[in-house]
Amino acid sequence: MLCFSPSRRGERSRKRAVRAIFIRLGAERTPEGRSLRLLREWLSPVQSAQFLTRGYFEVIGGDTGKQYRIYAGTASNVCEVDERGAPTIGLCFLPQGELPIGDVMLSQKIALERCESRTLEVSRKFVPTGFMFRRNRLLG
Amino acid sequence: MAIQIVMDRTGESRHPFNPDETRELAKAERRFYALTDGGSASAVRTGLGQVSQIQCFDPTAEETTVFPRLVGG
């Protein structure tokens, strides 16, 4: 006689999915979670995929067409990259006040895409080291 | 319904309003200028991943975000 019981693999995968939903809902109640949700809503599909898989996303400067990479972080987390994707100049700029990480990164994206020249004027430049931009936390 | 999203320490404050209601629209406009006159910048979402920075209140924008002035780190 055949006996039907839920497969263990299916059950495990369902439990994992439920757990992920709980973690996500819980996280979105925090300032950081809310800010990351807002960031995800405002990223393009390509930027969103980059952020999800690499921990950073790239934007094109609105005035010069240069390419910038925004890493997960709230300070010293932006760099200009060359055509090979190597960081050339580090940029440090952020919105005033203590904003959560997603808000800082979204402000940086809007600033570089829409008022690049003004942003470059206020930002502090530094020489990027491999160490600084190797820390890609996956938050997307 | 349109919405103004103001970035703050809590992540964001969301202010939905009906642009067809004169009173709500006026309130949204006052909020916009109160923030931007204080130095905040604002942008509207114009498409998927597309943003446009605005200096003046746009009553037709569905989603406007306001964030504090940028400073060097």
Backbone of each chain as ProteinMPNN parsed JSONL, in Angstrom:
{"seq_chain_A": "MLCFSPSRRGERSRKRAVRAIFIRLGAERTPEGRSLRLLREWLSPVQSAQFLTRGYFEVIGGDTGKQYRIYAGTASNVCEVDERGAPTIGLCFLPQGELPIGDVMLSQKIALERCESRTLEVSRKFVPTGFMFRRNRLLG", "coords_chain_A": {"N_chain_A": [[0.826, -1.19, 0.0], [0.435, 2.205, -0.81], [1.877, 4.95, 0.806], [1.277, 8.252, 1.526], [3.295, 10.86, 2.347], [4.493, 14.083, 3.381], [7.327, 15.226, 1.596], [10.599, 15.207, 2.972], [12.472, 16.958, 2.035], [10.94, 18.921, 0.739], [9.527, 19.901, 2.906], [11.548, 20.972, 4.473], [12.447, 22.969, 2.809], [10.197, 24.578, 2.732], [10.031, 25.386, 5.379], [12.361, 26.863, 5.537], [11.73, 28.947, 3.797], [9.589, 30.159, 5.127], [10.887, 30.992, 7.426], [12.646, 32.832, 6.307], [10.844, 34.789, 5.474], [9.844, 35.677, 7.932], [12.181, 36.748, 9.047], [12.69, 38.783, 7.224], [10.378, 40.406, 7.453], [10.621, 41.159, 10.092], [13.023, 42.529, 10.019], [12.317, 44.667, 8.43], [10.991, 46.288, 10.097], [12.78, 47.774, 11.401], [14.789, 50.818, 11.411], [16.989, 50.546, 9.632], [16.164, 48.379, 8.071], [13.84, 49.417, 6.899], [14.952, 51.491, 5.441], [16.542, 50.115, 3.637], [14.618, 48.785, 2.204], [13.375, 50.918, 0.928], [15.515, 51.771, -0.641], [15.821, 49.535, -2.348], [13.433, 49.759, -3.746], [13.897, 51.998, -5.292], [16.058, 51.462, -6.896], [17.356, 50.597, -10.152], [16.474, 47.709, -12.164], [18.882, 46.45, -12.934], [20.782, 47.553, -11.178], [19.696, 46.678, -8.832], [20.0, 43.904, -9.038], [22.783, 43.752, -9.065], [23.373, 44.717, -6.51], [22.2, 42.794, -4.924], [23.669, 40.484, -5.521], [26.38, 41.203, -5.454], [26.823, 43.054, -3.486], [27.222, 45.691, -3.956], [26.332, 48.523, -6.056], [26.289, 50.04, -9.328], [26.513, 53.356, -10.667], [25.897, 55.872, -13.151], [27.526, 58.863, -13.677], [25.742, 61.875, -13.868], [26.665, 64.195, -15.161], [29.255, 63.818, -16.279], [29.337, 61.237, -17.219], [30.9, 59.363, -16.098], [31.713, 56.317, -14.328], [30.511, 55.127, -11.256], [30.836, 53.357, -8.171], [28.799, 52.186, -5.651], [29.154, 51.048, -2.531], [27.891, 48.896, 0.107], [27.373, 50.749, 2.908], [28.041, 53.591, 5.052], [29.891, 55.57, 5.003], [32.812, 56.664, 3.284], [32.322, 54.893, 1.158], [32.044, 55.005, -1.532], [33.266, 54.858, -4.847], [35.05, 55.93, -7.764], [35.147, 54.166, -10.784], [37.283, 52.606, -13.238], [37.297, 51.724, -16.784], [37.85, 49.038, -16.642], [36.764, 48.317, -14.346], [38.126, 48.791, -12.043], [38.734, 50.412, -8.918], [39.379, 53.901, -8.871], [39.337, 56.503, -7.717], [38.458, 57.305, -4.414], [35.447, 58.388, -2.87], [34.064, 60.445, -0.394], [31.105, 61.262, 0.876], [28.006, 62.235, 2.293], [24.565, 62.331, 3.421], [23.523, 64.917, 5.707], [23.135, 64.379, 9.241], [22.096, 61.497, 11.136], [21.496, 59.094, 9.249], [19.97, 55.958, 8.344], [21.561, 53.133, 6.732], [20.496, 52.428, 4.102], [19.189, 54.768, 3.291], [21.318, 56.556, 3.152], [22.791, 55.439, 1.056], [20.935, 55.615, -1.039], [20.625, 58.388, -1.268], [23.188, 58.988, -2.133], [23.229, 57.728, -4.611], [21.222, 59.205, -6.028], [22.369, 61.729, -5.941], [24.782, 61.444, -7.423], [23.808, 60.639, -9.91], [22.149, 62.754, -10.633], [23.136, 65.299, -9.812], [25.978, 65.498, -10.259], [28.335, 67.133, -10.504], [28.149, 69.051, -8.441], [28.106, 67.33, -6.296], [30.643, 66.199, -6.436], [32.109, 68.413, -5.781], [31.603, 68.805, -3.051], [32.439, 66.437, -1.938], [34.855, 64.468, -0.155], [37.967, 63.418, -1.266], [39.772, 60.37, -1.651], [42.49, 58.008, -1.723], [41.709, 54.936, -2.937], [41.967, 51.842, -1.25], [42.548, 48.372, -1.719], [41.557, 46.955, 0.407], [39.532, 48.565, 1.558], [37.391, 48.475, -0.243], [36.815, 45.857, -0.47], [35.125, 44.795, 1.242], [32.252, 43.585, 0.821], [29.209, 43.565, 1.933], [26.387, 41.573, 1.749], [23.386, 42.927, 1.355], [21.192, 43.393, -0.085]], "CA_chain_A": [[0.0, 0.0, 0.0], [1.228, 3.441, -0.881], [1.641, 5.878, 1.917], [1.699, 9.598, 1.127], [3.731, 11.766, 3.426], [5.224, 15.204, 2.779], [8.753, 14.925, 1.471], [11.393, 15.977, 3.944], [13.147, 18.061, 1.349], [9.931, 19.957, 0.537], [9.195, 20.482, 4.214], [12.687, 21.783, 4.882], [12.488, 24.182, 1.976], [9.081, 25.433, 3.149], [10.415, 25.985, 6.672], [13.37, 27.894, 5.244], [11.043, 30.092, 3.182], [8.811, 30.824, 6.193], [11.871, 31.652, 8.293], [13.146, 34.008, 5.572], [9.784, 35.816, 5.502], [9.823, 36.247, 9.287], [13.382, 37.577, 9.219], [12.534, 39.971, 6.387], [9.362, 41.274, 8.052], [11.196, 41.691, 11.337], [14.064, 43.503, 9.665], [11.724, 45.871, 7.843], [10.442, 47.147, 11.161], [13.876, 48.586, 11.931], [15.157, 51.904, 10.493], [17.873, 50.033, 8.585], [15.353, 47.547, 7.181], [12.96, 50.289, 6.111], [15.754, 52.262, 4.487], [16.982, 49.203, 2.571], [13.442, 48.519, 1.362], [13.222, 52.103, 0.074], [16.597, 51.726, -1.628], [15.482, 48.505, -3.35], [12.332, 50.26, -4.58], [14.352, 53.076, -6.172], [17.142, 51.017, -7.785], [16.946, 50.003, -11.418], [16.611, 46.25, -12.06], [20.298, 46.054, -13.036], [21.417, 47.933, -9.908], [19.15, 45.798, -7.797], [20.646, 42.592, -9.175], [24.177, 43.918, -8.632], [23.4, 44.88, -5.047], [21.824, 41.507, -4.33], [24.686, 39.447, -5.705], [27.759, 41.642, -5.228], [26.946, 43.92, -2.318], [27.353, 47.079, -4.392], [25.711, 48.777, -7.357], [27.009, 51.075, -10.061], [25.707, 54.44, -11.222], [26.586, 56.68, -14.154], [27.477, 60.283, -13.321], [24.839, 62.603, -14.752], [27.322, 65.258, -15.922], [30.453, 63.383, -17.015], [29.186, 59.878, -17.751], [31.832, 58.451, -15.407], [31.037, 55.242, -13.604], [30.79, 55.093, -9.818], [30.343, 52.16, -7.487], [28.357, 52.481, -4.283], [29.192, 49.843, -1.69], [27.069, 48.954, 1.313], [28.109, 51.481, 3.93], [27.549, 54.95, 5.263], [30.989, 56.526, 4.869], [33.921, 56.154, 2.459], [31.795, 53.681, 0.506], [31.81, 55.268, -2.959], [34.486, 55.075, -5.609], [34.937, 56.012, -9.216], [35.823, 52.985, -11.332], [37.679, 52.76, -14.642], [36.548, 50.844, -17.693], [38.072, 47.632, -16.258], [36.05, 48.088, -13.095], [39.034, 48.978, -10.901], [38.538, 51.708, -8.243], [40.442, 54.877, -9.143], [39.285, 57.542, -6.676], [37.42, 57.098, -3.413], [34.691, 59.608, -2.56], [33.337, 60.367, 0.864], [30.05, 62.267, 1.055], [26.818, 61.609, 2.86], [23.597, 63.329, 3.878], [23.681, 65.339, 7.11], [22.276, 63.654, 10.179], [22.421, 60.079, 11.234], [20.507, 58.323, 8.5], [20.327, 54.551, 8.197], [22.406, 52.79, 5.583], [19.806, 52.466, 2.808], [18.926, 56.171, 2.961], [22.596, 57.156, 2.762], [23.159, 54.935, -0.278], [19.994, 56.152, -2.028], [20.998, 59.794, -1.46], [24.42, 59.002, -2.934], [22.844, 57.373, -5.995], [20.506, 60.335, -6.638], [23.312, 62.848, -6.079], [25.713, 61.211, -8.534], [23.085, 60.56, -11.178], [21.422, 63.977, -10.978], [23.926, 66.536, -9.639], [27.323, 64.949, -10.079], [29.374, 68.163, -10.315], [27.995, 69.617, -7.092], [28.471, 66.267, -5.358], [32.105, 66.069, -6.442], [32.646, 69.594, -5.09], [31.531, 68.671, -1.586], [32.956, 65.17, -1.414], [36.281, 64.355, 0.181], [38.543, 62.365, -2.127], [40.852, 59.6, -1.032], [43.023, 56.936, -2.571], [41.08, 53.704, -2.464], [42.81, 50.656, -1.086], [41.781, 47.144, -1.98], [40.898, 46.533, 1.65], [38.31, 49.343, 1.806], [36.292, 48.12, -1.119], [36.667, 44.413, -0.579], [34.102, 44.395, 2.209], [30.91, 43.742, 0.286], [28.177, 42.865, 2.705], [25.2, 41.389, 0.933], [22.227, 43.417, 2.098], [20.078, 43.635, -1.008]], "C_chain_A": [[0.875, 1.26, 0.0], [0.884, 4.369, 0.28], [2.157, 7.264, 1.504], [2.102, 10.422, 2.344], [4.528, 12.898, 2.786], [6.712, 14.901, 2.712], [9.537, 15.799, 2.436], [12.049, 17.173, 3.291], [12.18, 19.24, 1.166], [9.604, 20.673, 1.833], [10.307, 21.427, 4.682], [12.719, 23.1, 4.097], [11.37, 25.145, 2.365], [9.427, 26.15, 4.459], [11.42, 27.112, 6.46], [12.711, 29.153, 4.693], [10.268, 30.881, 4.231], [9.749, 31.609, 7.098], [12.386, 32.93, 7.625], [12.124, 35.139, 5.599], [9.747, 36.492, 6.869], [11.01, 37.181, 9.502], [13.211, 38.889, 8.456], [11.531, 40.954, 6.998], [9.887, 41.938, 9.313], [12.186, 42.792, 11.025], [13.44, 44.792, 9.153], [11.021, 46.74, 8.878], [11.528, 48.051, 11.733], [14.173, 49.731, 10.94], [16.016, 51.396, 9.334], [17.07, 49.218, 7.569], [14.462, 48.393, 6.284], [13.765, 51.041, 5.039], [16.235, 51.371, 3.335], [15.825, 48.852, 1.642], [13.235, 49.687, 0.388], [14.29, 52.113, -1.027], [16.27, 50.725, -2.736], [14.399, 48.999, -4.302], [12.826, 51.261, -5.63], [15.496, 52.661, -7.089], [16.566, 50.506, -9.096], [17.096, 48.485, -11.28], [18.074, 45.789, -12.102], [21.018, 46.36, -11.723], [20.961, 47.008, -8.788], [19.821, 44.428, -7.824], [22.1, 42.659, -8.72], [24.257, 43.943, -7.114], [23.133, 43.54, -4.352], [22.973, 40.511, -4.394], [26.092, 39.896, -5.326], [27.935, 42.531, -4.01], [27.221, 45.366, -2.679], [26.538, 47.268, -5.668], [26.424, 49.958, -8.011], [26.052, 52.11, -10.635], [26.564, 55.203, -12.233], [26.418, 58.153, -13.764], [26.668, 61.065, -14.344], [25.518, 63.658, -15.617], [28.457, 64.74, -16.802], [30.305, 62.001, -17.655], [30.158, 58.893, -17.111], [31.048, 57.427, -14.604], [31.488, 55.24, -12.135], [30.193, 53.828, -9.227], [29.99, 52.536, -6.049], [28.284, 51.169, -3.511], [28.246, 50.013, -0.507], [27.882, 49.645, 2.394], [27.559, 52.88, 4.063], [28.66, 55.995, 5.169], [32.118, 55.87, 4.087], [33.514, 54.888, 1.701], [31.544, 53.866, -0.985], [33.155, 55.402, -3.649], [34.162, 55.207, -7.088], [35.674, 54.787, -9.749], [36.182, 53.233, -12.799], [36.946, 51.732, -15.505], [36.764, 49.357, -17.391], [37.381, 47.294, -14.932], [36.921, 48.254, -11.86], [38.791, 50.344, -10.264], [39.698, 52.657, -8.519], [40.494, 55.967, -8.073], [38.166, 57.185, -5.706], [36.739, 58.422, -3.108], [33.968, 59.422, -1.239], [32.365, 61.537, 0.961], [28.806, 61.546, 1.537], [25.818, 62.681, 3.277], [23.816, 63.661, 5.357], [22.732, 64.548, 8.006], [22.623, 62.181, 10.163], [21.346, 59.251, 10.546], [20.937, 56.867, 8.411], [20.934, 54.261, 6.814], [21.713, 52.911, 4.221], [19.535, 53.887, 2.346], [20.201, 56.864, 2.482], [22.937, 56.732, 1.325], [22.228, 55.468, -1.367], [20.302, 57.625, -2.315], [22.238, 59.885, -2.354], [24.116, 58.681, -4.398], [22.202, 58.585, -6.696], [21.489, 61.474, -6.909], [24.241, 62.644, -7.277], [24.995, 61.186, -9.879], [22.522, 61.913, -11.604], [22.154, 65.282, -10.703], [25.36, 66.145, -9.293], [28.362, 66.03, -9.746], [29.341, 68.73, -8.898], [28.432, 68.58, -6.042], [29.986, 66.118, -5.267], [32.755, 67.246, -5.72], [32.663, 69.388, -3.578], [32.234, 67.415, -1.068], [34.455, 65.224, -1.143], [36.829, 63.192, -0.637], [39.628, 61.624, -1.359], [41.304, 58.506, -1.998], [42.433, 55.619, -2.081], [42.094, 52.566, -2.323], [41.924, 49.449, -1.335], [40.98, 46.737, -0.771], [39.548, 47.227, 1.841], [37.132, 48.853, 0.984], [36.167, 46.61, -1.328], [35.523, 43.926, 0.31], [32.713, 44.554, 1.598], [29.949, 42.891, 1.084], [26.954, 42.746, 1.818], [23.977, 41.782, 1.746], [20.987, 43.521, 1.227], [18.936, 42.668, -0.812]], "O_chain_A": [[1.885, 1.356, 0.697], [-0.278, 4.523, 0.657], [3.333, 7.422, 1.174], [1.303, 10.636, 3.255], [5.171, 12.694, 1.757], [7.289, 14.379, 3.666], [9.197, 16.955, 2.684], [12.173, 18.245, 3.883], [12.537, 20.394, 1.4], [9.426, 21.89, 1.859], [10.053, 22.512, 5.206], [12.977, 24.173, 4.641], [11.55, 26.363, 2.339], [9.159, 27.34, 4.629], [11.351, 28.161, 7.1], [13.07, 30.272, 5.059], [10.283, 32.112, 4.231], [9.455, 32.738, 7.49], [12.543, 33.966, 8.271], [12.487, 36.308, 5.731], [9.634, 37.714, 6.966], [10.866, 38.265, 10.066], [13.539, 39.963, 8.96], [11.779, 42.158, 7.06], [9.635, 43.115, 9.57], [12.198, 43.843, 11.665], [13.957, 45.88, 9.403], [10.514, 47.814, 8.551], [11.229, 48.991, 12.47], [13.844, 49.621, 9.758], [15.793, 51.774, 8.184], [17.268, 49.349, 6.361], [14.334, 48.139, 5.086], [13.323, 51.203, 3.901], [16.325, 51.823, 2.194], [16.02, 48.646, 0.445], [12.962, 49.491, -0.797], [14.007, 52.421, -2.185], [16.423, 51.029, -3.919], [14.427, 48.71, -5.499], [12.257, 51.364, -6.717], [15.873, 53.426, -7.977], [15.428, 50.039, -9.145], [17.78, 48.02, -10.368], [18.458, 44.856, -11.396], [21.772, 45.53, -11.214], [21.741, 46.615, -7.921], [20.164, 43.866, -6.784], [22.595, 41.739, -8.068], [25.098, 43.277, -6.51], [23.751, 43.205, -3.341], [23.222, 39.78, -3.435], [26.915, 39.074, -4.921], [29.056, 42.743, -3.547], [27.432, 46.19, -1.79], [26.106, 46.295, -6.286], [27.071, 50.764, -7.342], [24.933, 51.791, -11.034], [27.793, 55.178, -12.172], [25.301, 58.624, -13.55], [26.885, 60.932, -15.548], [25.015, 63.99, -16.69], [28.603, 65.174, -17.944], [31.079, 61.646, -18.544], [30.238, 57.735, -17.52], [29.888, 57.637, -14.25], [32.676, 55.337, -11.828], [29.19, 53.303, -9.71], [30.796, 53.13, -5.332], [27.461, 50.301, -3.803], [27.852, 51.128, -0.165], [28.962, 49.178, 2.757], [26.71, 53.303, 3.278], [28.383, 57.192, 5.251], [32.354, 54.668, 4.211], [34.283, 53.93, 1.621], [30.924, 53.022, -1.632], [34.082, 55.995, -3.098], [33.166, 54.686, -7.589], [36.718, 54.413, -9.216], [35.49, 53.962, -13.509], [36.099, 50.98, -15.024], [35.977, 48.512, -17.819], [37.408, 46.155, -14.465], [36.509, 47.902, -10.755], [38.654, 51.338, -10.978], [40.861, 52.27, -8.415], [41.57, 56.311, -7.582], [37.068, 56.81, -6.118], [37.392, 59.466, -3.09], [33.345, 58.39, -0.99], [32.786, 62.683, 1.113], [28.589, 60.378, 1.216], [26.202, 63.834, 3.468], [24.232, 62.814, 6.147], [21.666, 64.108, 7.574], [23.345, 61.695, 9.292], [20.409, 58.771, 11.183], [22.131, 56.57, 8.403], [20.819, 55.052, 5.879], [22.301, 53.448, 3.282], [19.634, 54.187, 1.156], [20.176, 57.652, 1.536], [23.32, 57.556, 0.495], [22.667, 55.742, -2.484], [20.248, 58.06, -3.466], [22.324, 60.753, -3.223], [24.68, 59.291, -5.307], [22.586, 58.943, -7.809], [21.45, 62.103, -7.967], [24.461, 63.571, -8.056], [25.531, 61.666, -10.877], [22.424, 62.195, -12.798], [21.819, 66.296, -11.314], [25.869, 66.421, -8.206], [29.165, 65.867, -8.827], [30.375, 68.868, -8.245], [29.047, 68.923, -5.033], [30.545, 65.938, -4.185], [33.819, 67.101, -5.12], [33.627, 69.756, -2.906], [32.584, 67.341, 0.11], [35.207, 65.93, -1.814], [36.229, 62.118, -0.693], [40.313, 62.203, -0.516], [40.602, 58.14, -2.941], [42.641, 55.235, -0.93], [42.958, 52.371, -3.178], [40.705, 49.509, -1.178], [39.863, 46.235, -0.892], [38.559, 46.603, 2.224], [36.001, 48.821, 1.469], [35.494, 46.154, -2.252], [35.022, 42.812, 0.159], [32.058, 45.569, 1.835], [29.884, 41.671, 0.932], [26.534, 43.726, 1.202], [23.578, 41.092, 2.683], [19.877, 43.712, 1.723], [17.93, 42.75, -1.517]]}, "seq_chain_B": "MAIQIVMDRTGESRHPFNPDETRELAKAERRFYALTDGGSASAVRTGLGQVSQIQCFDPTAEETTVFPRLVGG", "coords_chain_B": {"N_chain_B": [[-3.324, 58.262, -5.3], [-0.653, 60.214, -4.056], [2.736, 60.343, -2.8], [4.943, 61.558, -0.291], [8.189, 60.992, 0.667], [10.121, 61.233, 3.38], [13.371, 61.185, 4.323], [14.764, 60.082, 7.337], [16.008, 59.62, 10.718], [14.586, 57.395, 11.451], [14.468, 55.877, 9.283], [12.443, 56.426, 7.349], [9.81, 58.831, 6.825], [6.585, 58.534, 5.8], [4.351, 60.343, 3.821], [1.379, 60.224, 2.632], [-0.794, 61.68, 0.164], [-3.714, 63.107, -1.374], [-3.607, 64.28, -4.531], [-5.678, 65.505, -5.808], [-7.177, 66.758, -3.95], [-7.499, 69.882, -2.759], [-6.756, 70.944, -0.256], [-5.119, 68.978, 0.871], [-3.119, 68.912, -1.012], [-2.025, 71.442, -0.766], [-1.003, 71.252, 1.784], [0.961, 69.323, 1.401], [2.622, 70.727, -0.303], [3.48, 72.778, 1.376], [4.909, 71.29, 3.232], [6.934, 70.306, 1.61], [8.345, 72.672, 0.855], [9.076, 73.603, 3.351], [10.964, 71.758, 4.086], [12.849, 71.774, 1.95], [13.621, 74.447, 1.881], [15.062, 74.491, 4.122], [17.387, 73.341, 3.372], [17.347, 70.723, 2.497], [17.387, 68.216, -0.093], [15.583, 67.136, -3.013], [13.92, 64.548, -4.889], [12.258, 62.972, -7.627], [10.655, 59.917, -8.524], [10.863, 58.736, -11.696], [10.603, 56.566, -13.264], [11.334, 53.051, -13.637], [13.909, 52.716, -11.584], [14.723, 55.175, -12.438], [15.468, 58.505, -11.729], [14.753, 61.931, -10.941], [15.989, 65.047, -10.162], [14.46, 67.618, -8.277], [13.667, 71.083, -7.899], [11.512, 72.562, -7.341], [8.197, 72.231, -6.031], [6.398, 69.489, -7.243], [3.306, 68.947, -8.292], [2.305, 66.859, -9.731], [3.855, 64.67, -9.367], [4.176, 61.299, -8.46], [5.687, 60.016, -6.545], [7.784, 61.363, -4.295], [10.945, 61.988, -2.936], [12.662, 63.208, -0.086], [15.72, 64.311, 1.058], [18.364, 64.97, 3.449], [20.773, 67.71, 3.219], [23.809, 67.18, 1.377], [27.043, 66.414, 2.581], [30.64, 66.605, 2.764], [32.565, 63.793, 3.812]], "CA_chain_B": [[-2.634, 58.854, -4.154], [0.776, 60.502, -4.208], [3.397, 60.183, -1.5], [6.231, 62.206, -0.023], [8.981, 60.156, 1.569], [11.147, 62.076, 3.993], [14.376, 60.348, 4.992], [15.138, 60.545, 8.675], [16.679, 58.599, 11.527], [13.762, 56.189, 11.583], [14.424, 55.236, 7.972], [11.676, 57.335, 6.515], [8.434, 59.156, 7.202], [5.796, 58.544, 4.558], [3.206, 61.242, 3.887], [0.526, 60.113, 1.444], [-1.791, 62.743, 0.01], [-4.488, 63.045, -2.604], [-3.319, 65.52, -5.263], [-6.919, 66.132, -6.294], [-7.752, 67.496, -2.829], [-6.753, 71.147, -2.66], [-6.188, 71.141, 1.082], [-4.008, 68.024, 1.039], [-2.044, 69.323, -1.923], [-1.398, 72.627, -0.164], [-0.233, 70.783, 2.94], [2.144, 68.645, 0.849], [3.495, 71.772, -0.837], [4.087, 73.462, 2.535], [5.901, 70.361, 3.794], [8.048, 70.265, 0.66], [9.171, 73.883, 0.946], [9.651, 73.7, 4.701], [12.157, 70.913, 4.112], [13.876, 72.183, 0.979], [14.143, 75.754, 2.28], [16.021, 74.213, 5.188], [18.614, 72.773, 2.802], [17.189, 69.345, 2.01], [17.258, 68.043, -1.543], [14.449, 66.252, -3.293], [13.933, 63.884, -6.186], [11.044, 62.2, -7.916], [10.911, 58.691, -9.283], [10.211, 58.934, -12.99], [10.469, 55.27, -13.918], [12.016, 51.984, -12.907], [15.311, 53.068, -11.359], [14.994, 56.499, -12.998], [15.125, 59.581, -10.81], [14.979, 63.275, -11.444], [16.049, 65.95, -9.015], [13.564, 68.755, -8.472], [13.884, 72.247, -7.026], [10.185, 73.098, -7.026], [7.179, 71.221, -5.743], [5.747, 68.972, -8.447], [2.03, 68.379, -7.84], [1.946, 65.669, -10.522], [4.756, 63.555, -9.033], [3.53, 60.277, -7.62], [6.556, 59.65, -5.431], [8.867, 62.336, -4.098], [11.728, 61.722, -1.73], [13.402, 64.373, 0.399], [16.835, 63.877, 1.915], [19.14, 66.108, 3.957], [21.89, 68.249, 2.431], [24.991, 66.31, 1.357], [28.289, 67.031, 3.053], [31.812, 65.748, 2.624], [32.784, 62.971, 5.016]], "C_chain_B": [[-1.159, 59.084, -4.485], [1.418, 60.37, -2.82], [4.694, 60.99, -1.456], [6.957, 61.333, 0.993], [10.124, 61.004, 2.099], [12.12, 61.166, 4.745], [14.711, 60.941, 6.345], [15.756, 59.395, 9.462], [15.902, 57.298, 11.628], [13.725, 55.388, 10.277], [13.691, 56.139, 7.018], [10.36, 57.673, 7.184], [7.673, 59.259, 5.895], [4.566, 59.414, 4.742], [2.371, 61.11, 2.617], [-0.446, 61.274, 1.37], [-2.5, 62.575, -1.332], [-4.268, 64.343, -3.378], [-4.564, 66.213, -5.818], [-7.614, 66.943, -5.197], [-6.91, 68.746, -2.571], [-6.045, 71.295, -1.315], [-4.97, 70.222, 1.297], [-2.814, 68.42, 0.179], [-1.283, 70.521, -1.335], [-0.515, 72.221, 1.018], [1.07, 70.111, 2.47], [3.141, 69.683, 0.326], [4.215, 72.508, 0.297], [5.197, 72.585, 3.132], [7.153, 70.352, 2.913], [8.95, 71.482, 0.843], [9.766, 74.074, 2.337], [10.957, 72.903, 4.761], [13.241, 71.436, 3.168], [14.432, 73.579, 1.295], [15.176, 75.585, 3.395], [17.283, 73.527, 4.673], [18.488, 71.35, 2.285], [17.052, 69.334, 0.495], [16.1, 67.086, -1.804], [14.548, 65.699, -4.703], [12.619, 63.161, -6.373], [11.446, 60.962, -8.708], [10.138, 58.802, -10.584], [10.022, 57.623, -13.743], [11.204, 54.245, -13.098], [13.502, 52.327, -12.776], [15.688, 54.442, -11.882], [14.568, 57.567, -11.998], [15.421, 60.922, -11.443], [14.98, 64.203, -10.233], [15.153, 67.156, -9.281], [13.886, 69.857, -7.466], [12.537, 72.806, -6.548], [9.212, 71.947, -6.796], [6.492, 70.792, -7.042], [4.435, 68.29, -8.036], [1.625, 67.124, -8.611], [2.804, 64.45, -10.166], [4.056, 62.562, -8.111], [4.363, 59.953, -6.389], [7.732, 60.623, -5.362], [9.638, 61.941, -2.851], [12.531, 62.973, -1.377], [14.502, 63.873, 1.325], [17.692, 65.07, 2.316], [20.284, 66.5, 3.025], [23.106, 67.301, 2.501], [26.219, 67.078, 1.827], [29.434, 66.049, 2.829], [32.079, 64.996, 3.922], [34.149, 63.206, 5.614]], "O_chain_B": [[-0.511, 58.248, -5.114], [0.724, 60.296, -1.806], [5.429, 61.086, -2.439], [6.411, 60.983, 2.039], [10.991, 61.437, 1.34], [11.735, 60.468, 5.683], [14.915, 62.148, 6.48], [15.995, 58.319, 8.915], [16.476, 56.234, 11.861], [13.047, 54.365, 10.177], [14.239, 56.569, 6.003], [9.852, 56.909, 8.005], [8.075, 59.989, 4.99], [3.821, 59.246, 5.708], [2.625, 61.806, 1.634], [-0.876, 61.794, 2.399], [-1.969, 61.992, -2.277], [-4.701, 65.404, -2.928], [-4.504, 67.366, -6.245], [-8.526, 67.721, -5.477], [-5.739, 68.651, -2.205], [-4.89, 71.716, -1.247], [-3.942, 70.639, 1.83], [-1.66, 68.283, 0.584], [-0.055, 70.589, -1.405], [0.567, 72.769, 1.225], [2.132, 70.304, 3.062], [4.351, 69.533, 0.492], [5.402, 72.82, 0.194], [6.271, 73.07, 3.487], [8.28, 70.385, 3.409], [10.167, 71.348, 0.97], [10.846, 74.646, 2.477], [11.924, 73.317, 5.4], [14.409, 71.527, 3.545], [15.595, 73.859, 1.002], [16.05, 76.431, 3.582], [18.157, 73.17, 5.463], [19.431, 70.824, 1.693], [16.65, 70.325, -0.114], [15.694, 66.326, -0.925], [15.168, 66.292, -5.585], [11.953, 62.786, -5.408], [12.428, 60.96, -9.451], [8.915, 58.942, -10.583], [9.339, 57.594, -14.767], [11.65, 54.532, -11.987], [14.256, 52.237, -13.746], [16.849, 54.842, -11.785], [13.449, 57.541, -11.485], [16.234, 61.032, -12.361], [14.085, 64.147, -9.391], [15.104, 67.655, -10.406], [14.316, 69.595, -6.342], [12.447, 73.436, -5.495], [9.394, 70.842, -7.306], [6.062, 71.628, -7.836], [4.452, 67.185, -7.495], [0.712, 66.408, -8.2], [2.52, 63.336, -10.605], [3.432, 62.939, -7.119], [3.824, 59.653, -5.324], [8.561, 60.684, -6.27], [9.044, 61.599, -1.829], [13.01, 63.693, -2.253], [14.249, 63.108, 2.255], [17.739, 66.07, 1.601], [20.702, 65.726, 2.163], [23.387, 66.706, 3.541], [26.397, 68.251, 1.5], [29.232, 64.839, 2.721], [31.839, 65.522, 5.008], [34.493, 62.597, 6.627]]}, "name": "protein", "num_of_chains": 2, "seq": "MLCFSPSRRGERSRKRAVRAIFIRLGAERTPEGRSLRLLREWLSPVQSAQFLTRGYFEVIGGDTGKQYRIYAGTASNVCEVDERGAPTIGLCFLPQGELPIGDVMLSQKIALERCESRTLEVSRKFVPTGFMFRRNRLLGMAIQIVMDRTGESRHPFNPDETRELAKAERRFYALTDGGSASAVRTGLGQVSQIQCFDPTAEETTVFPRLVGG"}
